[in-house]
């Protein structure tokens, strides 16, 4: 199933807190994940919206009278959660992977999952657009670029477009950082940048950023090479390098 097939029902599926803009480098829709609901501020009076009665004022002393159905969900539970992100080569071998749950407790279990999902998807045409598959009670969104295979896994109740946004952000950032030379050799030679990308996108399963340009910019800043000539650096990198050299000279 292709990601574009779900765009028609996007507003209904995601709700008003999601936004969709065509800003990705690869041309697919970039989906901003929903904002997590703010925790309530407990005070002497609390505004509670009832589906039948509208607004009602209530004293904090009477909170125990409300049904458990009025309970406010935890902030983490209301946000999309990523189970893993995989970057594999054309043979199904690891390039860079990160797991964020204990669903695969051992390294052997992780390798078995990677091999299984690779075999299941290797014959599909996921080069022009991302594809979606249900696998072992999980939703997996994946995309191939040359000899690299990108995968993002979420639970079977997660929104596919949120997972697709993470996948697109990761592949866009890798494309930018490798300057279009997206292949296994380049990825392995710049493995630190691959893992920095993952750290900028996901933290403990929570989505931090899905814009490829933002991710690549942050990774480039972290990975700045002081020895590179200024002509090969961006303006911001060159200024940062010059500032660091000046600081070092003043401290001598």
DOVO-611824 format. One record per residue: residue number from 1; residue in one letter; x, z, y of N, C-alpha, C in turn. Coordinates in steps of 0.1 Angstrom, whole numbers, plus 5000, padded with zeros to 4 digits. Layout:
<atoms>
<atom NUM, 'A', <X, Z, Y>, <X, Z, Y>, <X, Z, Y>>
...
</atoms>
This chain:
<atoms>
<atom 1, 'X', <5009, 5000, 4988>, <5000, 5000, 5000>, <5009, 5000, 5012>>
<atom 2, 'X', <5006, 4991, 5022>, <5014, 4991, 5034>, <5009, 5000, 5045>>
<atom 3, 'X', <5018, 5004, 5053>, <5014, 5014, 5064>, <5004, 5007, 5074>>
<atom 4, 'X', <5006, 4994, 5076>, <4997, 4988, 5086>, <4983, 4988, 5082>>
<atom 5, 'X', <4980, 4989, 5069>, <4966, 4989, 5064>, <4959, 5001, 5068>>
<atom 6, 'X', <4966, 5012, 5072>, <4959, 5024, 5076>, <4957, 5026, 5090>>
<atom 7, 'X', <4962, 5016, 5099>, <4961, 5018, 5113>, <4947, 5018, 5118>>
<atom 8, 'X', <4938, 5011, 5111>, <4924, 5009, 5116>, <4917, 5023, 5117>>
<atom 9, 'X', <4920, 5031, 5107>, <4913, 5044, 5107>, <4922, 5055, 5112>>
<atom 10, 'X', <4932, 5052, 5121>, <4942, 5062, 5125>, <4936, 5073, 5133>>
<atom 11, 'X', <4927, 5070, 5143>, <4921, 5081, 5152>, <4913, 5091, 5143>>
<atom 12, 'X', <4905, 5085, 5134>, <4897, 5094, 5126>, <4906, 5103, 5117>>
<atom 13, 'X', <4916, 5097, 5112>, <4925, 5104, 5102>, <4933, 5114, 5109>>
<atom 14, 'X', <4939, 5111, 5120>, <4948, 5120, 5127>, <4942, 5130, 5136>>
<atom 15, 'X', <4931, 5126, 5143>, <4925, 5135, 5153>, <4930, 5132, 5166>>
<atom 16, 'X', <4926, 5140, 5176>, <4929, 5137, 5190>, <4943, 5141, 5194>>
<atom 17, 'X', <4950, 5150, 5185>, <4963, 5155, 5189>, <4974, 5145, 5186>>
<atom 18, 'X', <4971, 5134, 5179>, <4981, 5125, 5175>, <4981, 5113, 5186>>
<atom 19, 'X', <4993, 5107, 5188>, <4994, 5096, 5196>, <5002, 5085, 5188>>
<atom 20, 'X', <4998, 5072, 5190>, <5005, 5061, 5184>, <5010, 5052, 5194>>
<atom 21, 'X', <5023, 5049, 5194>, <5028, 5039, 5203>, <5038, 5030, 5196>>
<atom 22, 'X', <5038, 5018, 5200>, <5047, 5008, 5193>, <5061, 5009, 5200>>
<atom 23, 'X', <5069, 5018, 5196>, <5082, 5020, 5203>, <5093, 5020, 5193>>
<atom 24, 'X', <5091, 5018, 5180>, <5101, 5019, 5170>, <5110, 5006, 5171>>
<atom 25, 'X', <5123, 5007, 5167>, <5132, 4996, 5167>, <5128, 4985, 5157>>
<atom 26, 'X', <5122, 4990, 5146>, <5119, 4980, 5136>, <5105, 4974, 5137>>
<atom 27, 'X', <5098, 4978, 5148>, <5085, 4972, 5151>, <5073, 4978, 5145>>
<atom 28, 'X', <5074, 4988, 5137>, <5063, 4995, 5131>, <5057, 5005, 5141>>
<atom 29, 'X', <5045, 5010, 5139>, <5039, 5020, 5147>, <5047, 5033, 5147>>
<atom 30, 'X', <5050, 5038, 5158>, <5056, 5052, 5159>, <5046, 5062, 5161>>
<atom 31, 'X', <5045, 5072, 5152>, <5034, 5082, 5152>, <5040, 5095, 5156>>
<atom 32, 'X', <5035, 5101, 5167>, <5040, 5114, 5171>, <5032, 5124, 5163>>
<atom 33, 'X', <5039, 5133, 5155>, <5031, 5143, 5147>, <5023, 5152, 5156>>
<atom 34, 'X', <5013, 5158, 5150>, <5004, 5167, 5158>, <5011, 5179, 5163>>
<atom 35, 'X', <5007, 5184, 5175>, <5013, 5197, 5180>, <5007, 5208, 5172>>
<atom 36, 'X', <5015, 5218, 5168>, <5010, 5229, 5161>, <5002, 5238, 5171>>
<atom 37, 'X', <4991, 5243, 5166>, <4983, 5252, 5175>, <4990, 5264, 5179>>
<atom 38, 'X', <4988, 5268, 5192>, <4994, 5280, 5197>, <4988, 5292, 5191>>
<atom 39, 'X', <4996, 5302, 5189>, <4991, 5315, 5184>, <4982, 5321, 5195>>
<atom 40, 'X', <4971, 5328, 5192>, <4963, 5334, 5202>, <4970, 5346, 5208>>
<atom 41, 'X', <4967, 5348, 5221>, <4972, 5360, 5228>, <4961, 5370, 5228>>
<atom 42, 'X', <4964, 5381, 5221>, <4954, 5391, 5219>, <4953, 5400, 5231>>
<atom 43, 'X', <4941, 5401, 5237>, <4938, 5409, 5249>, <4925, 5417, 5247>>
<atom 44, 'X', <4921, 5422, 5258>, <4908, 5430, 5257>, <4896, 5421, 5255>>
<atom 45, 'X', <4897, 5409, 5260>, <4886, 5400, 5258>, <4891, 5386, 5252>>
<atom 46, 'X', <4884, 5381, 5243>, <4888, 5369, 5236>, <4877, 5359, 5236>>
<atom 47, 'X', <4880, 5346, 5240>, <4870, 5336, 5240>, <4869, 5329, 5226>>
<atom 48, 'X', <4858, 5329, 5220>, <4856, 5323, 5206>, <4845, 5313, 5207>>
<atom 49, 'X', <4849, 5301, 5202>, <4839, 5290, 5202>, <4831, 5290, 5189>>
<atom 50, 'X', <4818, 5291, 5189>, <4810, 5290, 5177>, <4804, 5277, 5177>>
<atom 51, 'X', <4803, 5270, 5165>, <4797, 5257, 5164>, <4782, 5257, 5168>>
<atom 52, 'X', <4776, 5268, 5166>, <4761, 5269, 5169>, <4758, 5274, 5183>>
<atom 53, 'X', <4765, 5285, 5187>, <4762, 5292, 5199>, <4770, 5288, 5211>>
<atom 54, 'X', <4781, 5280, 5209>, <4789, 5277, 5221>, <4799, 5288, 5223>>
<atom 55, 'X', <4803, 5291, 5236>, <4812, 5301, 5239>, <4806, 5315, 5238>>
<atom 56, 'X', <4814, 5325, 5233>, <4809, 5339, 5233>, <4820, 5348, 5236>>
<atom 57, 'X', <4818, 5358, 5244>, <4828, 5368, 5247>, <4827, 5379, 5237>>
<atom 58, 'X', <4839, 5384, 5234>, <4839, 5394, 5223>, <4850, 5404, 5226>>
<atom 59, 'X', <4847, 5417, 5224>, <4857, 5427, 5226>, <4867, 5427, 5214>>
<atom 60, 'X', <4880, 5430, 5216>, <4889, 5430, 5205>, <4886, 5441, 5195>>
<atom 61, 'X', <4878, 5451, 5199>, <4875, 5461, 5190>, <4865, 5457, 5179>>
<atom 62, 'X', <4858, 5445, 5182>, <4849, 5440, 5172>, <4854, 5429, 5164>>
<atom 63, 'X', <4867, 5426, 5164>, <4872, 5415, 5157>, <4870, 5416, 5142>>
<atom 64, 'X', <4869, 5428, 5136>, <4867, 5429, 5122>, <4854, 5425, 5117>>
<atom 65, 'X', <4844, 5423, 5127>, <4831, 5419, 5123>, <4830, 5404, 5120>>
<atom 66, 'X', <4840, 5397, 5124>, <4839, 5382, 5122>, <4843, 5378, 5108>>
<atom 67, 'X', <4836, 5368, 5103>, <4839, 5363, 5089>, <4853, 5358, 5088>>
<atom 68, 'X', <4858, 5358, 5076>, <4871, 5353, 5073>, <4872, 5339, 5076>>
<atom 69, 'X', <4861, 5332, 5077>, <4861, 5317, 5080>, <4866, 5315, 5094>>
<atom 70, 'X', <4865, 5325, 5103>, <4869, 5324, 5117>, <4884, 5326, 5118>>
<atom 71, 'X', <4891, 5329, 5107>, <4906, 5332, 5108>, <4913, 5320, 5114>>
<atom 72, 'X', <4923, 5323, 5122>, <4931, 5312, 5128>, <4942, 5309, 5118>>
<atom 73, 'X', <4944, 5296, 5114>, <4955, 5293, 5104>, <4969, 5295, 5110>>
<atom 74, 'X', <4978, 5298, 5101>, <4992, 5300, 5105>, <4997, 5287, 5111>>
<atom 75, 'X', <5006, 5289, 5120>, <5012, 5277, 5128>, <5018, 5267, 5118>>
<atom 76, 'X', <5026, 5272, 5108>, <5032, 5263, 5099>, <5023, 5255, 5091>>
<atom 77, 'X', <5012, 5262, 5086>, <5002, 5255, 5078>, <4995, 5244, 5084>>
<atom 78, 'X', <4994, 5244, 5098>, <4987, 5234, 5105>, <4995, 5221, 5108>>
<atom 79, 'X', <5008, 5222, 5105>, <5017, 5211, 5108>, <5021, 5203, 5096>>
<atom 80, 'X', <5024, 5190, 5097>, <5029, 5182, 5085>, <5042, 5188, 5080>>
<atom 81, 'X', <5043, 5188, 5067>, <5055, 5194, 5060>, <5061, 5183, 5052>>
<atom 82, 'X', <5074, 5182, 5053>, <5082, 5172, 5045>, <5088, 5180, 5034>>
<atom 83, 'X', <5087, 5174, 5022>, <5094, 5180, 5010>, <5108, 5175, 5008>>
<atom 84, 'X', <5111, 5163, 5010>, <5124, 5158, 5009>, <5126, 5145, 5017>>
<atom 85, 'X', <5138, 5141, 5020>, <5142, 5128, 5025>, <5153, 5123, 5017>>
<atom 86, 'X', <5152, 5111, 5012>, <5162, 5105, 5003>, <5168, 5092, 5009>>
<atom 87, 'X', <5181, 5091, 5008>, <5187, 5078, 5012>, <5196, 5075, 4999>>
<atom 88, 'X', <5191, 5064, 4992>, <5197, 5060, 4979>, <5203, 5046, 4981>>
<atom 89, 'X', <5213, 5043, 4972>, <5218, 5029, 4972>, <5210, 5020, 4963>>
<atom 90, 'X', <5214, 5008, 4961>, <5207, 4998, 4954>, <5207, 5001, 4939>>
<atom 91, 'X', <5214, 5011, 4934>, <5214, 5015, 4920>, <5207, 5028, 4918>>
<atom 92, 'X', <5201, 5034, 4929>, <5194, 5046, 4927>, <5203, 5058, 4929>>
<atom 93, 'X', <5216, 5056, 4933>, <5225, 5068, 4934>, <5224, 5073, 4948>>
<atom 94, 'X', <5227, 5086, 4949>, <5226, 5093, 4962>, <5236, 5088, 4972>>
<atom 95, 'X', <5231, 5087, 4984>, <5240, 5085, 4996>, <5239, 5098, 5005>>
<atom 96, 'X', <5227, 5101, 5009>, <5224, 5114, 5016>, <5210, 5118, 5013>>
<atom 97, 'X', <5208, 5130, 5008>, <5195, 5136, 5005>, <5194, 5150, 5010>>
<atom 98, 'X', <5181, 5154, 5013>, <5178, 5168, 5017>, <5165, 5172, 5011>>
<atom 99, 'X', <5165, 5184, 5005>, <5152, 5189, 5000>, <5148, 5201, 5008>>
<atom 100, 'X', <5135, 5203, 5010>, <5130, 5214, 5019>, <5121, 5223, 5011>>
<atom 101, 'X', <5119, 5221, 4998>, <5110, 5230, 4990>, <5117, 5233, 4977>>
<atom 102, 'X', <5111, 5243, 4970>, <5117, 5247, 4957>, <5110, 5240, 4945>>
<atom 103, 'X', <5103, 5229, 4948>, <5096, 5222, 4938>, <5105, 5216, 4928>>
<atom 104, 'X', <5117, 5213, 4932>, <5128, 5208, 4923>, <5139, 5218, 4924>>
<atom 105, 'X', <5139, 5229, 4915>, <5147, 5240, 4917>, <5162, 5238, 4913>>
<atom 106, 'X', <5165, 5228, 4905>, <5179, 5226, 4900>, <5183, 5212, 4905>>
<atom 107, 'X', <5196, 5210, 4905>, <5202, 5197, 4909>, <5198, 5186, 4899>>
<atom 108, 'X', <5196, 5190, 4886>, <5192, 5181, 4876>, <5178, 5176, 4878>>
<atom 109, 'X', <5169, 5185, 4883>, <5155, 5182, 4886>, <5155, 5172, 4898>>
<atom 110, 'X', <5163, 5175, 4907>, <5164, 5166, 4919>, <5168, 5152, 4915>>
<atom 111, 'X', <5179, 5151, 4907>, <5184, 5138, 4903>, <5174, 5131, 4895>>
<atom 112, 'X', <5166, 5138, 4886>, <5156, 5131, 4878>, <5145, 5126, 4887>>
<atom 113, 'X', <5141, 5133, 4898>, <5131, 5128, 4907>, <5136, 5116, 4914>>
<atom 114, 'X', <5148, 5116, 4919>, <5154, 5105, 4926>, <5154, 5092, 4917>>
<atom 115, 'X', <5158, 5094, 4905>, <5159, 5083, 4895>, <5145, 5077, 4893>>
<atom 116, 'X', <5136, 5086, 4891>, <5122, 5082, 4887>, <5116, 5074, 4899>>
<atom 117, 'X', <5117, 5079, 4911>, <5111, 5073, 4922>, <5118, 5060, 4925>>
<atom 118, 'X', <5131, 5059, 4923>, <5138, 5046, 4925>, <5133, 5036, 4915>>
<atom 119, 'X', <5132, 5039, 4902>, <5127, 5030, 4892>, <5113, 5025, 4895>>
<atom 120, 'X', <5104, 5034, 4900>, <5090, 5031, 4902>, <5089, 5021, 4914>>
<atom 121, 'X', <5098, 5022, 4924>, <5096, 5014, 4936>, <5106, 5002, 4937>>
<atom 122, 'X', <5116, 5001, 4928>, <5127, 4991, 4931>, <5122, 4977, 4931>>
<atom 123, 'X', <5111, 4974, 4924>, <5106, 4960, 4923>, <5096, 4957, 4934>>
<atom 124, 'X', <5093, 4966, 4943>, <5083, 4963, 4953>, <5090, 4957, 4965>>
<atom 125, 'X', <5082, 4950, 4973>, <5088, 4943, 4985>, <5086, 4952, 4997>>
<atom 126, 'X', <5095, 4962, 4999>, <5093, 4971, 5010>, <5104, 4969, 5021>>
<atom 127, 'X', <5107, 4956, 5023>, <5118, 4953, 5033>, <5113, 4950, 5047>>
<atom 128, 'X', <5101, 4944, 5048>, <5096, 4941, 5061>, <5087, 4952, 5066>>
<atom 129, 'X', <5080, 4959, 5057>, <5072, 4971, 5061>, <5073, 4982, 5051>>
<atom 130, 'X', <5071, 4994, 5056>, <5071, 5005, 5047>, <5059, 5005, 5037>>
<atom 131, 'X', <5062, 5010, 5025>, <5052, 5011, 5015>, <5049, 5025, 5012>>
<atom 132, 'X', <5037, 5028, 5006>, <5033, 5041, 5002>, <5029, 5041, 4987>>
<atom 133, 'X', <5033, 5052, 4980>, <5029, 5054, 4966>, <5026, 5068, 4963>>
<atom 134, 'X', <5017, 5071, 4954>, <5014, 5084, 4949>, <5023, 5086, 4937>>
<atom 135, 'X', <5031, 5097, 4937>, <5041, 5099, 4926>, <5042, 5114, 4923>>
<atom 136, 'X', <5039, 5118, 4911>, <5040, 5132, 4907>, <5032, 5141, 4917>>
<atom 137, 'X', <5020, 5138, 4920>, <5012, 5145, 4929>, <5017, 5147, 4943>>
<atom 138, 'X', <5026, 5137, 4947>, <5031, 5137, 4961>, <5029, 5123, 4967>>
<atom 139, 'X', <5029, 5122, 4980>, <5029, 5110, 4987>, <5043, 5106, 4991>>
<atom 140, 'X', <5047, 5094, 4987>, <5061, 5090, 4990>, <5060, 5077, 4998>>
<atom 141, 'X', <5066, 5077, 5010>, <5067, 5066, 5019>, <5081, 5060, 5018>>
<atom 142, 'X', <5083, 5047, 5017>, <5096, 5042, 5014>, <5098, 5029, 5021>>
<atom 143, 'X', <5111, 5026, 5023>, <5115, 5013, 5029>, <5129, 5009, 5025>>
<atom 144, 'X', <5131, 4996, 5023>, <5145, 4992, 5020>, <5151, 4984, 5031>>
<atom 145, 'X', <5164, 4986, 5034>, <5171, 4979, 5043>, <5184, 4975, 5037>>
<atom 146, 'X', <5186, 4962, 5034>, <5198, 4957, 5027>, <5199, 4964, 5014>>
<atom 147, 'X', <5210, 4971, 5011>, <5212, 4978, 4998>, <5209, 4993, 4999>>
<atom 148, 'X', <5202, 4998, 5010>, <5199, 5012, 5011>, <5184, 5013, 5010>>
<atom 149, 'X', <5180, 5024, 5003>, <5166, 5027, 5001>, <5162, 5040, 5007>>
<atom 150, 'X', <5153, 5040, 5016>, <5149, 5052, 5024>, <5136, 5057, 5018>>
<atom 151, 'X', <5135, 5071, 5016>, <5123, 5077, 5011>, <5120, 5089, 5018>>
<atom 152, 'X', <5107, 5092, 5021>, <5102, 5105, 5026>, <5090, 5109, 5018>>
<atom 153, 'X', <5091, 5122, 5013>, <5081, 5127, 5004>, <5073, 5139, 5011>>
<atom 154, 'X', <5060, 5139, 5009>, <5051, 5150, 5014>, <5041, 5153, 5003>>
<atom 155, 'X', <5034, 5164, 5005>, <5023, 5167, 4995>, <5012, 5157, 4995>>
<atom 156, 'X', <5003, 5158, 4985>, <4992, 5149, 4984>, <4982, 5150, 4994>>
<atom 157, 'X', <4982, 5161, 5002>, <4973, 5163, 5013>, <4979, 5160, 5027>>
<atom 158, 'X', <4991, 5156, 5027>, <4997, 5152, 5040>, <4992, 5139, 5045>>
<atom 159, 'X', <4993, 5137, 5058>, <4989, 5124, 5064>, <5000, 5114, 5062>>
<atom 160, 'X', <4996, 5102, 5057>, <5006, 5092, 5053>, <5013, 5087, 5066>>
<atom 161, 'X', <5006, 5086, 5077>, <5012, 5080, 5089>, <5022, 5090, 5095>>
<atom 162, 'X', <5020, 5103, 5094>, <5030, 5112, 5098>, <5043, 5111, 5090>>
<atom 163, 'X', <5041, 5109, 5077>, <5053, 5107, 5068>, <5060, 5093, 5072>>
<atom 164, 'X', <5052, 5083, 5075>, <5057, 5070, 5079>, <5065, 5071, 5092>>
<atom 165, 'X', <5060, 5079, 5101>, <5068, 5081, 5114>, <5081, 5087, 5111>>
<atom 166, 'X', <5082, 5097, 5102>, <5095, 5103, 5099>, <5104, 5092, 5093>>
<atom 167, 'X', <5099, 5084, 5083>, <5107, 5074, 5077>, <5112, 5064, 5087>>
<atom 168, 'X', <5103, 5059, 5096>, <5107, 5050, 5106>, <5118, 5055, 5116>>
<atom 169, 'X', <5116, 5068, 5120>, <5126, 5074, 5129>, <5139, 5075, 5122>>
<atom 170, 'X', <5140, 5078, 5109>, <5152, 5079, 5102>, <5159, 5065, 5101>>
<atom 171, 'X', <5151, 5055, 5096>, <5157, 5042, 5094>, <5161, 5036, 5108>>
<atom 172, 'X', <5154, 5038, 5118>, <5158, 5033, 5131>, <5171, 5039, 5136>>
<atom 173, 'X', <5172, 5053, 5135>, <5184, 5060, 5139>, <5196, 5055, 5131>>
<atom 174, 'X', <5195, 5053, 5118>, <5206, 5048, 5110>, <5210, 5034, 5115>>
<atom 175, 'X', <5200, 5026, 5117>, <5203, 5012, 5122>, <5211, 5012, 5135>>
<atom 176, 'X', <5207, 5021, 5144>, <5214, 5022, 5157>, <5228, 5027, 5155>>
<atom 177, 'X', <5229, 5038, 5148>, <5242, 5044, 5146>, <5252, 5036, 5139>>
<atom 178, 'X', <5247, 5028, 5129>, <5256, 5019, 5122>, <5257, 5005, 5128>>
<atom 179, 'X', <5251, 5004, 5140>, <5252, 4991, 5148>, <5247, 4979, 5141>>
<atom 180, 'X', <5236, 4981, 5133>, <5230, 4970, 5126>, <5236, 4967, 5112>>
<atom 181, 'X', <5248, 4973, 5109>, <5254, 4971, 5096>, <5249, 4982, 5086>>
<atom 182, 'X', <5236, 4980, 5083>, <5230, 4990, 5074>, <5233, 4987, 5060>>
<atom 183, 'X', <5243, 4992, 5054>, <5246, 4991, 5040>, <5253, 5003, 5034>>
<atom 184, 'X', <5255, 5003, 5021>, <5260, 5015, 5015>, <5274, 5019, 5020>>
<atom 185, 'X', <5282, 5009, 5021>, <5296, 5012, 5025>, <5297, 5018, 5039>>
<atom 186, 'X', <5289, 5013, 5049>, <5289, 5018, 5062>, <5283, 5032, 5062>>
<atom 187, 'X', <5273, 5034, 5054>, <5266, 5047, 5054>, <5276, 5058, 5048>>
<atom 188, 'X', <5283, 5054, 5038>, <5292, 5064, 5032>, <5304, 5067, 5041>>
<atom 189, 'X', <5308, 5057, 5048>, <5319, 5059, 5058>, <5315, 5067, 5070>>
<atom 190, 'X', <5302, 5068, 5072>, <5297, 5076, 5083>, <5287, 5086, 5078>>
<atom 191, 'X', <5290, 5092, 5066>, <5281, 5101, 5059>, <5278, 5113, 5068>>
<atom 192, 'X', <5287, 5118, 5076>, <5284, 5129, 5085>, <5272, 5126, 5095>>
<atom 193, 'X', <5272, 5114, 5099>, <5261, 5110, 5108>, <5248, 5109, 5101>>
<atom 194, 'X', <5248, 5105, 5088>, <5236, 5104, 5080>, <5230, 5118, 5079>>
<atom 195, 'X', <5238, 5128, 5076>, <5233, 5142, 5075>, <5229, 5148, 5089>>
<atom 196, 'X', <5236, 5144, 5099>, <5232, 5149, 5112>, <5218, 5143, 5116>>
<atom 197, 'X', <5216, 5130, 5112>, <5202, 5124, 5114>, <5192, 5133, 5108>>
<atom 198, 'X', <5194, 5137, 5095>, <5184, 5145, 5088>, <5182, 5158, 5095>>
<atom 199, 'X', <5192, 5164, 5100>, <5191, 5177, 5107>, <5183, 5176, 5120>>
<atom 200, 'X', <5185, 5164, 5127>, <5177, 5162, 5139>, <5163, 5159, 5137>>
<atom 201, 'X', <5159, 5154, 5125>, <5146, 5150, 5122>, <5137, 5161, 5117>>
<atom 202, 'X', <5143, 5169, 5107>, <5136, 5179, 5100>, <5143, 5192, 5100>>
<atom 203, 'X', <5136, 5203, 5101>, <5142, 5216, 5100>, <5133, 5225, 5091>>
<atom 204, 'X', <5138, 5228, 5079>, <5130, 5236, 5070>, <5116, 5230, 5066>>
<atom 205, 'X', <5116, 5217, 5066>, <5104, 5209, 5063>, <5095, 5206, 5075>>
<atom 206, 'X', <5098, 5211, 5086>, <5090, 5209, 5098>, <5096, 5197, 5106>>
<atom 207, 'X', <5087, 5188, 5111>, <5091, 5176, 5118>, <5096, 5180, 5132>>
<atom 208, 'X', <5108, 5177, 5136>, <5113, 5180, 5149>, <5113, 5167, 5158>>
<atom 209, 'X', <5116, 5156, 5153>, <5117, 5144, 5161>, <5115, 5131, 5152>>
<atom 210, 'X', <5108, 5121, 5157>, <5106, 5109, 5150>, <5110, 5097, 5158>>
<atom 211, 'X', <5115, 5098, 5170>, <5119, 5087, 5178>, <5134, 5083, 5174>>
<atom 212, 'X', <5136, 5071, 5169>, <5149, 5067, 5165>, <5160, 5068, 5175>>
<atom 213, 'X', <5156, 5064, 5188>, <5165, 5064, 5199>, <5170, 5078, 5202>>
<atom 214, 'X', <5160, 5087, 5202>, <5163, 5101, 5205>, <5172, 5107, 5195>>
<atom 215, 'X', <5169, 5104, 5182>, <5177, 5110, 5171>, <5191, 5104, 5172>>
<atom 216, 'X', <5193, 5091, 5173>, <5206, 5085, 5174>, <5214, 5090, 5186>>
<atom 217, 'X', <5207, 5092, 5197>, <5214, 5098, 5209>, <5220, 5112, 5206>>
<atom 218, 'X', <5212, 5120, 5200>, <5217, 5134, 5197>, <5228, 5134, 5187>>
<atom 219, 'X', <5227, 5125, 5177>, <5237, 5125, 5167>, <5250, 5119, 5173>>
<atom 220, 'X', <5249, 5109, 5181>, <5261, 5104, 5187>, <5268, 5114, 5196>>
<atom 221, 'X', <5261, 5122, 5203>, <5266, 5133, 5211>, <5274, 5143, 5202>>
<atom 222, 'X', <5268, 5147, 5191>, <5274, 5156, 5182>, <5287, 5150, 5175>>
<atom 223, 'X', <5286, 5138, 5173>, <5297, 5131, 5165>, <5307, 5124, 5174>>
<atom 224, 'X', <5307, 5127, 5187>, <5315, 5120, 5196>, <5330, 5121, 5192>>
<atom 225, 'X', <5337, 5110, 5192>, <5351, 5109, 5188>, <5359, 5109, 5201>>
<atom 226, 'X', <5367, 5121, 5203>, <5375, 5122, 5215>, <5386, 5111, 5216>>
<atom 227, 'X', <5390, 5106, 5204>, <5401, 5097, 5204>, <5397, 5083, 5207>>
<atom 228, 'X', <5384, 5080, 5207>, <5380, 5066, 5209>, <5382, 5062, 5223>>
<atom 229, 'X', <5386, 5049, 5225>, <5388, 5044, 5239>, <5375, 5044, 5247>>
<atom 230, 'X', <5376, 5046, 5260>, <5364, 5047, 5268>, <5355, 5034, 5267>>
<atom 231, 'X', <5362, 5023, 5265>, <5354, 5010, 5264>, <5345, 5010, 5253>>
<atom 232, 'X', <5347, 5018, 5242>, <5339, 5018, 5230>, <5329, 5029, 5230>>
<atom 233, 'X', <5328, 5037, 5241>, <5319, 5048, 5242>, <5307, 5044, 5252>>
<atom 234, 'X', <5296, 5051, 5250>, <5285, 5049, 5260>, <5289, 5057, 5273>>
<atom 235, 'X', <5282, 5054, 5283>, <5285, 5061, 5296>, <5284, 5076, 5295>>
<atom 236, 'X', <5274, 5081, 5288>, <5273, 5096, 5286>, <5284, 5101, 5278>>
<atom 237, 'X', <5288, 5094, 5267>, <5299, 5098, 5259>, <5312, 5098, 5267>>
<atom 238, 'X', <5314, 5088, 5275>, <5327, 5087, 5283>, <5328, 5098, 5293>>
<atom 239, 'X', <5316, 5101, 5299>, <5316, 5112, 5309>, <5319, 5126, 5302>>
<atom 240, 'X', <5313, 5128, 5290>, <5315, 5140, 5283>, <5330, 5141, 5278>>
<atom 241, 'X', <5336, 5130, 5274>, <5350, 5130, 5270>, <5359, 5133, 5281>>
<atom 242, 'X', <5356, 5127, 5293>, <5364, 5129, 5305>, <5363, 5144, 5309>>
<atom 243, 'X', <5351, 5149, 5309>, <5349, 5163, 5313>, <5356, 5173, 5303>>
<atom 244, 'X', <5356, 5170, 5290>, <5363, 5179, 5281>, <5378, 5178, 5283>>
<atom 245, 'X', <5384, 5166, 5285>, <5398, 5165, 5288>, <5402, 5172, 5301>>
<atom 246, 'X', <5394, 5172, 5311>, <5396, 5179, 5323>, <5396, 5194, 5321>>
<atom 247, 'X', <5387, 5198, 5313>, <5386, 5213, 5310>, <5399, 5217, 5303>>
<atom 248, 'X', <5403, 5210, 5293>, <5415, 5213, 5286>, <5427, 5214, 5295>>
<atom 249, 'X', <5428, 5204, 5304>, <5440, 5203, 5313>, <5440, 5215, 5322>>
<atom 250, 'X', <5429, 5220, 5327>, <5428, 5232, 5336>, <5431, 5245, 5328>>
<atom 251, 'X', <5429, 5245, 5315>, <5431, 5257, 5308>, <5446, 5258, 5303>>
<atom 252, 'X', <5454, 5248, 5305>, <5468, 5248, 5300>, <5476, 5257, 5310>>
</atoms>
